[in-house]
Amino acid sequence: MKSVSAEGQTSNPTVTILYYEAPVGLEMHNAVMTDLQVSHSGRVIIPESFRRGKSIIAVLEGECKILNSLGERVFSQRVVS
């Protein structure tokens, strides 16, 4: 997943991570992380300090802007009794 610049130099990737707070978070969060290490198999290594207490749903290449997410409308609805 290392990207190669026009000069042929490799750089560590920037990723967007989608996650829920563990164990039963209902609201999806996202975080952008830069300069991560990459394993020999090509997967980004997410630090344990970040992973702790989270259920990671997806790792996306680059900095992504989340427009809509599952469940966001549930929290924006007002309860009428």
Buried (B, 14 or more C-beta within 10 A) or exposed (E): BEEEEEEEEEEBBBBBBBBBEEEEEEEBBBEEBEEBEBEEEEEBEBEEEBEEEBBBBEBBEEEBEEEEEEEEEEEEEEEEE
